[in-house]
Amino acid sequence: MALLNDRVAVVTGGASGLGRSIAKHFAAEGADVIVADKQREPREGGTPTHELIETEYGVGATYVECDVTNKADHMAAADAAEGFGGLDIWVNNAGVFRAEEFTEVTEDEYDWLMDINVKGVFFGAQVAIDRMLEAGVEGDLINLSSVAGLEGSADFITYTASKGAVRLLTYSLAEKYGPEGINTNAIHPGIIDTSMVNEDVPIVGSETESEFLQQVPKRRFGQPEDIADAAVYLASDMSDYVNGESLVVDGGRTNT
């Protein structure tokens, strides 16, 4: 039996990258999927995620235009889930990255990153949990953080602050809503080979790639499927007793 049969999931940022892989893996395990994203087309190209899911996996899927800095857009995604029978799984995946010199960060740059990475997760979680409580659903909330939210980095301080906030928000929600049957967990990816990483964190294929990989015991970069597999586990009954956890998926780098 598929692990997510008869469940309905919202994946923010689900059109591209990690979100696209998560949405596809959920569909492969039997879930109907709402792809909530600012853009319909995948950043890496190809068939829109919701269309691919309907064609290849035979489950329900739809696209909802979603700016995660706008609570009303989260509510529209939750409404779309109602059309498939009600929300069971919510993945706060949408996020952005920027490296900067700390003393040169402007207020506009700070607000842009924090609005997406923190405000977007906060209100996505708020809408998801409110719908689950209203329906009496024992659901799963999964927040995408980063290893940068665990150990920090001198090269992208604003980003690490945002992902650290996601980590602590996850713990707090797990404590508050665990008694209601809602599990809240975070995934902390390392360097994952996606179009966003290749454009914004130019390590893959660069002169520093070999040096970086010497710090990763697995000696490879992560693939989107590595994160999607972790998300399937956290969304399934296999992780029913996992709540408030930080699942690190980085090939062992943070342990070296």
ZIQUI-V787025 format. One line per field, one symbol per residue. burial: I if it has 24 or more other C-alpha atoms within 12 Angstrom, else O. Layout:
burial->???
//
This chain:
burial->OOOIIIIIIIIIIIIIIIIIIIIIIIIIIIIIIIIIIIIIIIIOOOOIIIIIIIOOIOIIIIIIIIIIIOIOIIIIIIIIIIOIOIIIIIIIIIIIIIIOOOOOOOOOOIOIIIIIIIIIIIIIIIIIIIIIIOOOIIIIIIIIIIIIIIOOOOOIIIIIIIIIIIIIIIIOIIOOIIOOIIIIIIIIIIIIIIOIIOOOIOIIOOOOOOOOIOOOOOOIIIIIIIIIIIIIIIIIOOIOOIIIIIIIIIIIIIOO
//
